[in-house]
């Protein structure tokens, strides 16, 4: 296999709202801290405002609802993951497996650091339409960038032609989400935590290149 292509084309994800100021940051920090022990439904607007050192009316200057707080938290975590993953798509690493391992590991590690928030996202995304729409946009962005990376590898002769790149990207990302979700939630039927990334890498590399990683 030839060297992986450098500087793979990446799209730019748009946030549903811009980053805020220090008081908004305190609201978000309070929300994630309280989520460690309770569900979002059990946390009141008053608690979020008090934890941020602001009044309840001031809270509504920043967020219209707890759903908007959760959306901002999720987008911050996505930004954190992409700051790590984005570097892996700029320039060529030693081999293709190294790049994809870093991508999978990066998302696994970031969402693992925000385990309770990740669980809250899983629980709430089918309940709150606005959150569902934002998460769908994030997923579409990831699919688009992964498809571009696959197409770039094909164009450079590193990966064989085959099924549409977007179809492969969609299936692989859905696989990632489900396997990592089961690991974070400690579901009865799940991979051992240390097997998550190697197993996903094997499936990704085989699907993209037609062979397992060396």
C-alpha positions as CSV (number, residue, x, y, z in Angstrom):
1,X,0.0,0.0,0.0
2,X,1.3,3.5,-0.8
3,X,1.7,6.3,1.7
4,X,-1.6,7.7,2.9
5,X,-2.6,10.9,1.2
6,X,-1.7,14.1,3.0
7,X,-4.0,17.0,4.0
8,X,-7.2,15.1,3.5
9,X,-10.1,17.5,2.6
10,X,-12.2,18.4,5.6
11,X,-15.5,20.3,5.8
12,X,-16.2,22.9,8.5
13,X,-18.9,22.2,11.0
14,X,-21.2,25.1,11.9
15,X,-22.3,25.4,15.5
16,X,-26.0,26.0,16.3
17,X,-24.8,29.0,18.4
18,X,-21.5,30.8,18.9
19,X,-19.3,30.4,22.0
20,X,-20.4,32.6,24.9
21,X,-18.7,34.6,27.6
22,X,-17.5,33.6,31.1
23,X,-21.0,33.5,32.7
24,X,-22.2,31.1,30.0
25,X,-19.2,29.0,30.6
26,X,-20.1,28.8,34.3
27,X,-23.6,27.7,33.5
28,X,-22.3,24.9,31.3
29,X,-19.7,23.9,34.0
30,X,-22.4,23.8,36.6
31,X,-24.7,21.7,34.4
32,X,-22.0,19.1,33.6
33,X,-21.1,18.9,37.3
34,X,-24.7,18.3,38.4
35,X,-25.2,15.7,35.6
36,X,-22.6,13.5,37.4
37,X,-25.3,12.7,40.0
38,X,-28.7,13.5,38.5
39,X,-30.6,13.5,35.2
40,X,-31.1,16.8,33.4
41,X,-34.8,16.6,34.2
42,X,-34.0,16.6,37.9
43,X,-31.8,19.7,37.6
44,X,-33.6,23.0,37.9
45,X,-33.0,26.3,36.1
46,X,-32.6,27.9,39.6
47,X,-29.7,25.5,40.4
48,X,-28.0,26.2,37.1
49,X,-28.3,29.9,37.7
50,X,-27.1,29.7,41.3
51,X,-24.2,27.5,40.4
52,X,-23.1,30.1,37.8
53,X,-23.5,33.0,40.3
54,X,-26.2,34.7,38.3
55,X,-29.9,35.4,38.7
56,X,-32.6,33.2,37.0
57,X,-33.6,36.1,34.6
58,X,-29.9,36.4,33.6
59,X,-29.9,32.6,32.9
60,X,-32.5,33.2,30.2
61,X,-30.3,35.8,28.6
62,X,-28.0,33.0,27.7
63,X,-30.3,30.0,27.3
64,X,-34.0,29.6,26.6
65,X,-34.1,26.1,28.2
66,X,-32.2,23.2,29.7
67,X,-32.3,21.7,26.2
68,X,-30.2,24.6,24.9
69,X,-27.8,24.0,27.8
70,X,-27.4,20.4,26.8
71,X,-26.9,21.3,23.1
72,X,-24.1,23.8,24.0
73,X,-22.4,21.1,26.2
74,X,-22.6,18.5,23.4
75,X,-21.2,21.0,20.8
76,X,-18.3,21.8,23.2
77,X,-17.5,18.1,23.5
78,X,-17.7,17.7,19.7
79,X,-15.4,20.6,19.3
80,X,-13.0,19.0,21.7
81,X,-13.0,15.7,19.8
82,X,-12.5,17.5,16.5
83,X,-9.6,19.5,17.7
84,X,-7.9,16.1,18.3
85,X,-9.1,14.3,15.2
86,X,-8.5,17.3,12.9
87,X,-4.8,17.2,13.4
88,X,-4.8,13.6,12.2
89,X,-6.1,14.6,8.8
90,X,-3.5,17.3,8.3
91,X,-0.4,15.7,6.7
92,X,0.3,12.0,6.3
93,X,1.1,9.8,9.3
94,X,3.3,6.8,9.1
95,X,0.5,4.6,7.7
96,X,-3.2,4.5,7.2
97,X,-3.9,2.3,10.3
98,X,-2.2,4.9,12.5
99,X,-4.4,7.6,11.2
100,X,-7.7,5.7,11.6
101,X,-6.7,4.4,15.0
102,X,-6.1,7.9,16.2
103,X,-9.5,9.0,14.9
104,X,-11.4,6.2,16.6
105,X,-9.3,6.6,19.8
106,X,-9.8,10.3,19.8
107,X,-13.6,10.2,19.8
108,X,-13.6,7.3,22.3
109,X,-11.4,9.2,24.7
110,X,-13.2,12.5,24.5
111,X,-16.7,11.1,24.9
112,X,-15.3,8.8,27.7
113,X,-14.0,11.9,29.6
114,X,-17.6,13.2,29.4
115,X,-19.3,9.9,30.1
116,X,-22.3,11.2,32.0
117,X,-22.9,13.9,29.3
118,X,-22.6,11.3,26.6
119,X,-25.2,9.1,28.4
120,X,-27.5,12.1,28.7
121,X,-27.2,12.8,25.0
122,X,-28.2,9.2,24.2
123,X,-31.2,9.4,26.6
124,X,-32.4,12.8,25.4
125,X,-31.7,13.0,21.6
126,X,-34.9,11.2,20.7
127,X,-37.0,13.2,23.1
128,X,-36.0,16.8,22.3
129,X,-36.4,17.7,18.6
130,X,-33.9,20.6,18.6
131,X,-31.2,18.4,20.2
132,X,-32.0,15.7,17.7
133,X,-31.6,18.1,14.8
134,X,-28.3,19.4,16.1
135,X,-27.0,15.9,16.7
136,X,-28.1,14.8,13.2
137,X,-26.1,17.8,11.8
138,X,-23.0,16.6,13.7
139,X,-23.4,13.1,12.4
140,X,-23.8,14.3,8.8
141,X,-20.7,16.4,9.2
142,X,-18.7,13.4,10.4
143,X,-20.1,11.2,7.6
144,X,-19.2,13.8,5.0
145,X,-15.6,14.2,6.2
146,X,-15.1,10.5,6.5
147,X,-16.5,10.0,3.0
148,X,-14.1,12.6,1.7
149,X,-11.2,10.9,3.3
150,X,-12.2,7.6,1.8
151,X,-12.5,9.2,-1.7
152,X,-9.2,10.8,-1.3
153,X,-7.5,7.5,-0.4
154,X,-9.1,6.0,-3.5
155,X,-8.0,8.8,-5.7
156,X,-4.4,8.4,-4.5
157,X,-4.5,4.6,-5.2
158,X,-4.4,3.7,-1.5
159,X,-7.9,2.2,-1.3
160,X,-9.8,0.2,-3.9
161,X,-13.0,1.3,-5.5
162,X,-16.1,-0.2,-4.2
163,X,-19.4,0.8,-2.6
164,X,-20.2,4.5,-2.4
165,X,-17.8,6.2,0.1
166,X,-20.7,7.9,1.8
167,X,-22.5,4.6,2.4
168,X,-19.4,3.1,3.9
169,X,-18.8,6.2,6.1
170,X,-22.4,6.1,7.3
171,X,-22.3,2.4,8.3
172,X,-18.9,2.8,10.0
173,X,-19.9,5.8,12.0
174,X,-23.1,4.2,13.1
175,X,-21.1,1.2,14.2
176,X,-18.7,3.4,16.1
177,X,-21.5,5.1,17.9
178,X,-23.3,1.9,19.0
179,X,-20.1,0.1,20.1
180,X,-18.8,3.1,22.0
181,X,-22.2,3.8,23.5
182,X,-22.4,0.2,24.9
183,X,-18.9,0.6,26.3
184,X,-19.6,3.9,28.1
185,X,-23.0,2.7,29.4
186,X,-21.4,-0.6,30.6
187,X,-24.1,-2.5,28.9
188,X,-24.2,-6.3,29.6
189,X,-23.5,-7.2,26.0
190,X,-20.4,-5.1,25.1
191,X,-16.8,-5.4,24.1
192,X,-14.1,-5.3,26.8
193,X,-13.0,-1.7,27.0
194,X,-9.5,-2.4,25.8
195,X,-10.9,-4.2,22.7
196,X,-13.2,-1.4,21.5
197,X,-10.6,0.6,19.5
198,X,-8.7,-2.4,18.0
199,X,-11.9,-4.1,17.0
200,X,-13.3,-0.9,15.4
201,X,-10.0,-0.2,13.7
202,X,-10.0,-3.8,12.2
203,X,-13.5,-3.2,10.8
204,X,-12.8,0.3,9.5
205,X,-9.5,-0.6,7.8
206,X,-11.0,-3.7,6.2
207,X,-14.0,-1.8,4.9
208,X,-11.9,1.0,3.5
209,X,-8.8,-0.8,2.2
210,X,-10.1,-4.4,1.7
211,X,-7.5,-5.7,4.2
212,X,-7.1,-5.6,8.0
213,X,-4.5,-3.3,9.5
214,X,-1.0,-4.8,9.6
